[in-house]
Amino acid sequence: MNDTVAVALITSLSTLSAAGLAGVASAWVTGRQLRHQSALAREERAERREIDHREIRRAAYEKFLSQADPAYRVLDDGWFAQPFTELRHW
């Protein structure tokens, strides 16, 4: 075999193997980055869901308190009211 052809084959094979190795390494790094970004996005969605649920619970509790206050006042007025003057048969 001619020396020039042998050098050309060795050079081309080393170039192709280096390109293949670089491609595999690049794919591996990109895959890790995508998995990491996916995990971050999942955590962010979970936090957002938790914040939304907390806001819904807070709104429901505020509504409950706003409706319980007038009911408490009516109950309090009834508690301190004068007793019935006539007896009623329930």
Secondary structure, DSSP 8 states (H G I E B T S, - for coil): --HHHHHHHHHHHHHHHHHHHHHHHHHHHHHHHHHHHHHHHHHHHHHHHHHHHHHHHHHHHHHHHHHHHHHHHHHHHHHHS---SS----
